[in-house]
């Protein structure tokens, strides 16, 4: 039985020039090296958020977590100690014999094996006693708690020393990549991303499974160094299966990965494979452990490949972050459009005469139809062109009823437009998955306290109109000599003017709709509303009312906008991620990690396997 792979096809150190021009992202700050650039990238990834329910959000969160783990678990600690022992992560499918192989290579039962699955629940790291200090410090895989005893907690790392394992080399037996336990699968992926070298174990029965190949393609994309073990191969089918596997490896651009074929065989009382079965692989690792240049080449190739893979992944995160911001903007615009429409409806209501109908018109007719009012006006009508109508007299009751009618009409309008805007904003969000995820049923209606706030708004506006009349009434001495009701009556006239149409001058159609309106009343209206001073006051009062309405509607819109504000990433998240990735790429090219002409891995040698 022949092991496939030879020195000519073994992976070599990268042939990328060590120093090239600056990459996208601009020049790195003077003196900034890879650790500083990676720390900056780590901070940028940590600050990125993807809370809105978009198709890209969950993959982005997963990528961000994976990148953070790799930075913390491998890139930063490995850059700090390039000369640390080479970490070989042994990964593969359920029942592939990973633990048995590790035990056999180190000649001790250090990792549990058996028929129950999953067998390896927490990772087991085996190293030479001389190397244990490096792994106990916790710089590599800092999120795992070190323990000297076997554990079923996937958050622990069981450290074992084995004198038979050469110094400079460590094996990490990882959980199954296709484990039925979600946490085990996630941990297996995390550990593989922290490997200097992947030793991928599969079997004659499962070498074509989809899950291993997905991870192998991921490893290839990251430039990781890979060696393959094809385990439990029937002797009669060894050549055929090995040839097929090599074809599959070549098709995935992994043809240079050393491939070791282990035949079906027996295990001894300790569960270890016969020495002559594992001898070629053990010899291969021994030569690697003894060759500092080869170990350095493996570390540098994997490290450089992992660094090179950061930029496209971070670019994808930046795209996802920008999609989050754009979506939040789009959701906000749907809300603002709904409430802009509400504000326009109020503006139209103040200009098309609709508010002068009904109760307001009836109370106005009653107010201006007072005989005493006409007598008062007849004495002063000639002075109305040049100054504000200083005073009108009439019965208090009609004035109070008119004021109440104005308030009621405005409040009804405000309640209606607020309810319609809330419904439109709710519908707009419900049509978008990200918006629908932010909704609560109460948002479909105006706020519970909207009626009370609308009433308060109108009363405050009415008081503001009266104050406007007092302040800008022209002849202060005349105003002072008249009764307080004179100011109130003038204010009511200004409010009616606010409800009128073109240039705030009510037409006969607007104020004479009631059958009882007399010619005398129309003459009074023409006199009042034809006066420029009243028209100016009406313009100011109208603008004041619209400003207050805008504030009311803005507070209603804020019920929606506050939700996107809480979910919205910072606007510059995408740019920050791209800048950080650009600095890493520049520092990577300047680091000299990729050195042409470096040493190659030792090749696999031929050997004869043993039948069971």
Secondary structure, 3 states (H helix, E strand, C coil): CCCECCCCCCCECCCCCCCCCCCCCCCCCCCCCHHHHHHHHHHHHHHCCCCCCCHHHHHHHHHHHHHHHHHHHHHHHHHHCCCCCEEEEEEECCCCCHHHHHHHHHCCCCCCCCCCCCCCCCEEEEECHHHHHHHHCCCCCCCCEEECCCCCCCCEEEEEECCCCCCCEEEEECCCCCCCCHHHHHHHHHHHCCCCEEEEEEECCCCCCHHHHHHHHHHHHCCCEEEEEEEEECHHHHHHHHHHHHHHHHHCCCCCCEEEEEECCCECCCCCECHHHHHHHHHHHHHHHHCHHHHHHHHHHHHHHHHHHHHHHHHHHHHHHHHHHHHHHHHHHHHHHHHHHHHHHHHHHHHCCHHHCCHHHHHHHHHHCCHHHHHHHHHHHHHCCCCCCCCCCCCHHHHHHHHHHHHHHHHHHHHHHHHHHHHHHHHHHHCCHHHHCCCCHHHHCCCCCHHHHHHHHHHHHHHHHHHHHHHCCCCHHHHHHCCHHHHHHHHHHHHHHHCCCHHHCCCHHHHCCCCCCCHHHHHHHHHHHCCHHHHHHHHHHHHHHHHHHHHHHHHHHHHHHHHHHHHCCCCCHHHHHHHHHHHHHHHHHHHCCCCCCCCECCCCCCCCCCCC
